[in-house]
Amino acid sequence: MTDFHLAQMNVARLRAPLDDPSIAGFAAGLDLMNALADRSPGFVWRMTEEDVDGFPAPDRGDPAVIATMSVWESLEHLRAYVYQSAHLDYLRQRRDWFVPGGSSLVLWWVEAGHIPGVPEGLERLRRVTTEGPGPEAFTFRKPFPAPGPGATRPRGERPEPLPARPA
């Protein structure tokens, strides 16, 4: 077990409300994809509705904006769930359900045992959106390694990104 786990947050805008027939395939798959994540190797935690109560979720007044957040033991475990499981078939249909360019994803390392809150995820998303990928907030295309055990980085030092793997 490592000292760090990988957190992810994804925010997207649906093309229509969840109860619209054009989104039925997405809505029908939510419980299946959550159950798949829950039993996937390396899965640690995922955000539920109870977790967002009391937090300023993105565009909380807009039911078309949805967010997911989860924690995984490693980048490899999350990548396997996203790209090497039934989730990939679901992911391939995203253009049918979501507004193009209306999705944002961020990954970041958290100390093992830490469960990130919505404000933390939104701050990391803001960071990767405004500053680009770095060790504090990155993407699958430009991942960064977990900090080493007990390691501290001098201020401003940025480790080299990991090579991206084809999706």
Buried (B, 14 or more C-beta within 10 A) or exposed (E): EBBBBBBBBBBBBBBBEBEBEEBEEBBEBEEEBEEBBEEBEBBBBBBEEEBBEEBEBBEEEEEBBBBBBBBBBBBBBBBBBBBEBEBEEBEEEEEEBBBEEEEBBBBBBBEBEBBBBBEBBBBBBEBBEEEEBBBBBBBBEBBBBBBEEEEEEEEEEEEEBEEEEEE
